[in-house]
Amino acid sequence: MKKFDLNKILVTDKSFYMRAMVIIVPVMLQYLINTGVNMMDTIMVGRLGEVSISASSLANQFYTIFTFLCMGLSAAGLVLSAQYWGAEDREAVHKVFDLLIQLILISGTLFGLVSFLFPEQIMTAYTSDADVIREGVAYLRITALIYLPHGISLVLSNVIRSVGNARLGLYISLISFFVNIGCNYVFIFGKLGFPAMGVKGAAIGTLCARVVELTVCVVYMLRIDRILVYRPAGVLKLPGRLLIKEFVRLGLPAIISDTILALAASAISMILGHMGREIVSAYAIVAVVDRMCTVANSGMASASGVMVGQAVGEGDFDKAKREGWSFVLMSLGVGIVAAVLVLTAGNWSVRFYDITAETIAITHSMMAASAVVVCFQTIQSTLSKGVLRGGGDTRFLMIADVLFQWVASIPLGYFAGLVWGWTPFWVLIALRIDYIIKSFWLLFRLQSGKWIHRAVIPNRS
């Protein structure tokens, strides 16, 4: 009888898990802080009533599209830079950073112009409530100034993880937390001699935090960092043809995939927005709790993407496969813990909001639905945003995102919420059904071994 060898399937070396935790813990803390900022924003604006919380939540959905685009750019950059770093080519990594900044400058400017010039049209797409539209328009005009500083700092702090530095994002988030809460307190409620600005005050607070983020990011990368030693002089140069080719082959699908996710999130907000302000308020609360309880997802995805990507860059594909299955097993445990946290901490957090009894009941119902789905959410996140993406399987992941979100989740959610009149619990299950389907689909992909695609190194071609 053939002896079972665990070492051929999973990584049993303790140093692997130590290296993973070096990335996971700072990223978890970063996302925990970011989610804490979002929660404080929601709580502070929530003290102004359901119109204000609905307006800021829906207005932020347009900004979320840009955020997902930045995450896509980060993912595209991480796929290439992790593999280039694994192949010990620092110059190629620098060129990836140059290209990312160029793309952020273009996209951030375009999003800012649209947000400033067409805020009413944007809000009308999400809701027909005139009061919510009015508040949202004021919010959007201020957020037009946020795109560039946030985009640059977000992408650079994310991609620098590919070289093993997960601290920058943590530093930025920690400073942003205190700046955002302090400015929100001053501008939302009118303290220190400033007038009370309500929802507009929340937007100004976010703007102040993003400007500080960019400042910290630039100072760190130019004055403190000794790992990557990046200098932005290459931003003024056109990228090489081979880098563009590899970016399109391995990176562009990641950008498209995350942009599609943003559009799907926006479509979900449109569906819920037309179900009433109570549903929107409840979902805003649930979304914050969901992000708070799943911060480990981001750490798992980042660590698995970086470490598997570096293994692929080294040419050690067996190592990449074993690391992939090890991260899947870790994600299962994280998902179970997250489900328990959503049920306990989520329902407890409702007491902080000034909302009606009807909205409270809806929130509890949607919180239960979130707990059902969250374990699948963790597994598919680790695979799609980490393991398989780090292996360069971005094209397959793009197809999976399009297929399951736009063929399953969005249509089913639309009919469940606006046609069939299902309860909020089942509407949220329908809107997140893609998490369940993708979990099994991506596990089969991992088993197949067809997900490894090594990048061509520009300087060695």
N, C-alpha and C positions, 0 to 999 in steps of 0.2 A: 504494500500500500504506500502510495506516494505521500511523503510528509508535507504538511501544510507549512509554508514559509511566509510569515507575516511581513517580513522585510521586503518581499517582492511586490507587495500591494501598498503598504503604508510606510511612512518614515518613522523609524523608532529611535532615531538619534535625538537626544534631548537638546542638542545645540540648534537643531532645526526649529524647534518650538520656542527656544529662547530668542532666536533671530526674528521669528514671526512676531513675538510679543513686543520686540523693540519697535516694530512698525505699528502693530495693532493698538497698543496702549495709547501712544500719542494721538493717533487718528481717532480713536474712540473718545478721548478727552476733547479733541478738537470739535467733533460733531456733537458731543454732549453740550459743550459750551455754545455752539451755534444754535442748537435746538433750544437751549435755555434762553438765548436771546429771542428766538422766535416765540417761545412761550411767554416771556415777559412782555413782548410786543402785543401778543394776543390778549394777555390779561389786562395790560394797561389800556389798550384800545377798547377791550371788552367792558371796562368800567363806564365807557361812554354810551353803551347800548348796542342793540343788535344791528342797527343801521351802520354804525361805524365799523363794527367787527366784520360785517358782511362786505362793506366797501373795501376795506384794506385787504381782506382775504381774496376777493375777486380781482382787485387791481394787481395784486401780487402774482396772479396767475400768468399775466403777460410777461412780467419780469422772470417768472419761473421758466418760460421758454428760453430766455437768454441764459439763465443759469444752467439749464440742461445742455444748451449749446456749448457753454464753457466746460461742463463736465465731459462732453463728447470730445472737445479739443484736448482736455486733460488726458482722457483715455487714449486718444490717438497718439498723443505725445508720449504717454507712459509706455504704450506697446513698443514703440520704436526705441525710446531712450533706455528702457530697461534691458532690451536685447543688445543695444549698442554698448551699454555699460557692462553687461555680462561679457561682451566680446572685447572689453578694455579699449574702447575707442571714444575718448572724451571729446575730441573735436566734432565727431558726428552728433554727440549729445548736444553740444553747443548749437549746432545748426538747427536741431529740432526746436530748441528754445527760441531761436531767432524767428523761425517760421511761425510758431505759435503766437508770439507777440504781434507779428504783422497781421495775422488773422483776427486777433482780438481788437486791434485798433480799427480795423475795417468794420467788423460786425458790431462792436460796441457803439460806434458812431451812428450806424444805421438804426439800431434799436433805439438809441436815445432820441434821434430825430422823429421816429414814428411815435414814440411815447409822448413827446412834447407837442407834436402837431395834430395828432388824431386820438386824444384821450377819450373823447365821448364815444367815438366809433368803437373803440376797444371795449369800453364798459358795456355798451349796448349789446355786444356779442355775448356777454356773460349773464346779463339780467335785464329785465324790463322795469324794475323798481326805480322810479325816478329819484327818490331820496338816496338810494345806494349809488346810482350813477353820478349824481352831483358830488358826493363825497369822494368817490373813486377818481373822478376827473382831476380834482385838486391834488390827490395823492400821486397820480401818474405824472403830472407835469413836473413835480419835484424829483421823482425817481429817474427822470430823463438824464439827470446829471450823474447817476450812480453807475451806469453801465461800464464805462471805461475803467475807473479805478477798481471796481470790484472784479471785473473780468480779468484784468492783468494780475492782480494779487491772487485770485482764486486759481488760475491756471498755473502760475509759477510755483505756488506753494504745493499744489497737488503733484505736479510733474517732478519736482525735486525729490519726491519720495523714491523715484526710480533709481536714485543713486544711494538709497539707504538713509536719507535725511528726512525724517518725519516730524522734526521739531518745529520747523518754520511755521507750518500750518497751525500748530498748537499755540505758538507765541502770538500769531496774528489773531486767532480766535479769542484768546484770553484777554488781550488788550481791547479788542472790539466789544467784548461782553460788557466791560465797565463803561466804555465810551457810549455805547448804544443805550444802555439803561439810564445812565446819567443824563444824556441829551433828551431821551424820551420823557423823563420825569420833568425836565425843565420846559420843553417845548409843547408837550401834550397838555399838561395841566397848568402851564403858565407860572413858573417859579423864577426866582432871582431877577425879577423885574420884567421878564418877557411875558407877552400876552399868551393866553391859553389858545392853542392852535388846533387841538383835537387831532383828527386824522392827518392833517398836514404836518403837525408836529412830529408824528411818528415817522413820516417820510424824511423830515429834516434830520431827525436823530439817526436814521439809517445812513443818510448821506454823510454825516460827520464820521460815523464809524467806518464807512468804506474808504474815506480819504485817509484816515489814520492807518487802516490796513495797508493801503498802497505804500504809504510812507515807511512803515515798518518793513514791508517786503523788500523795498528797494534798498534801504539801509542795510538790511541783513545780507542780501545777496552781493552787494558791492563792497561792504566793509567787514563783514563778520565771517561769512561762509569760506571754508578752506577745503571743501570736498570737491565741489563742481568747479569753483573759480570761474564763474560765468561773467562775461562782460558784454553789454548789449550793442557793441559797435556793429555786429553783423545784422542788426535789424534793418540797417540802411541798404543792405545788399540783397539782390534777388537770390532765392534758394536755388541750389543745383538741380539739374534735371533728374538725376537718379533719386535724390531725396524726395522730390515731388512725386515720382513714380511709386516709391515705397510708401509714402504718406497716403497716396490715393489707394494703393492696394490693401494696406493693413490698417491705416488710420481713418480714412474717409468713412468706411462702413460704421465705425464706432461713433463718429460725429452724427451721421444720419440716424443711427440707432437711438442715441440719446436725445436728438431733436424730435424724433418720432415719439419717444416717451414723454417729452415735454408737451407736444401737441395732444397726446392722449390724456395727460393730466389736465390740460386746458379743456379738452372735450368733456372730461368727467365733471369739471367745475361748471361748465355750461349746462350739463344735464341737471346737476344738483341745484344750480342757480335758478333754474326754471321750475324747481319743485318748491321753492319758497325760502324766505330768509331764515326760518327756523332750521331747515335742513342744512343751509350753508353755514350757519353759526355752529351747529353741532359737528359738521364735518371738519370745520376749522380747528375745533378743540381736539377731535379725534386724531387729526393729522399731526398735530403737535405732539400728542402723547405717543402716537405710533413712532414718530421720529425719535423721541426721547428714549423709548424702550428698545429701539433697534439700532442704537448707535454702534453696537458691536458689528453690525452688518458692514458698515463702512470700513471699519478696521480690518475685518476679515477679507473684504474685497480688495482693499489696497495692498495688504500683505501678500495675499495669494497672487495678485496680478504682478507685483514687483518680483517676488521670489520665483514664481514659475517662469516669468519672462526672462529673468536672468539665467535660469537653468537652460531655457531654450537658446538664449544667446550664446551660452557656453557650448552648446551642441550636445548636452547630456539629456536626451529625451526620456530615458527611463526614470531619471531623477525627477523630471517635470511631471511625469504621470503619477509617481508615488506621492509627490507633494500635493498634486491635485486631489487625490482621494483622501489624503490626510486633512486637507482643508474642508472637504465635504463633511467628513465625520465631525469635525469641530463645529461646523455650522449647524448641524443637527442639534447638538447640545445647546448652542446659543439660541436657536429658534425656540426651543422648549422653554427656556428661561424667559425669553422675550414675551411669549404668550401669557405666562403667569403675571409678568409685570404689567402688561396692558390691562388685564382684568382687575388687578388690585390698585395700582397707582393711578390708572386711568379714571376709574370711577370715583376715586378719592379726589382727584384734581378738579372735578366739576364744581365743587363748592366755592372755588375762587372766582367764578364768573357771575356777572349780574344778568342772568338770563331767565326766561319764563319756565314754568313747570313743564310745559309742552316740549320746549327745547331740551330740558334736562332729560326727559324720558327718551327722546330721540337720540341724544348723546349716549346714554347707557346702552341702547340697542345697537348703535353703530360700533360702540367700543367692543361689545361681545363679538360682532362680526369680524372686527380687526384681529381679535385674539385667535379666532379660528384660522385665519389666513396667514398669520405672521410667521409661523414655522416654515411654510412653503416659501414665503417671501425671503427668508434668510438663506435657504438653500439655493434658490435660483439667483439671488443677488451674488453670492459667493462664486457661483459658476459663471454667470453672464458678465459680471463686472470685474471678476478677478481671474479665476483659473483659465477659462477658455479664451478670454480676452488677452491675458498675458501670453498665451500660446499663439496669438495672432489669428484666432478663428473669428475675426470680426464680421466677415461677410455672412457666415452662417447665423451669427447672433443677430445681425440686422434683419435677416429674413424671419427669424423666430419672433422678434419684437413686432414686426409689421403684421405677421400672420395672426398671432394670438391676441394682440391688443385690438386690432382693427377688424378682425373677423369674429372674435369671440367677446371680449370684455366690453368694448364700446357699444356694439349693437345690442347685446344682451342687457347692459345697463340702461340703455336708452328705453327699450321696451319695458323693462322692469319698473323704471321710475316714472316715465311719462305716458305710457300707454296702458300697461297692465295694473298699475297702482299697487305694486308690491310694498311691503313694509320696509322701513329704512334698513333693517338688518339684512334682508335678502337683496336689496338694491346694492348695498356695499359688497356683498359676496359676489354678485354678478359683475360689478365693476372691477373686481380683483381676481376674477376666475383665471386670468392668464398666469398668475403666480403659481397656481396649482398645476396647470398644464405644463408650464415651462420647467418646473422642478423635475418632472419625470422625463421630459423630452431631452433636457440638457444632461441628465445622468446617463442616458443612452449614448449621447454624443461623447461624453467623457470616456465611456467604456470602449467606444469604437477606436479611439486613438487617432482619429482623422483630424483632430483639432489643432495639431501643431504645424505652424507655418513660420519658418525662420526668415527674418528680415535680411535683405542684402545690405552690406555695409558700404556706404558711399566711398570712403577713403581706401577701400580695398578692391574696388571694381576696376 
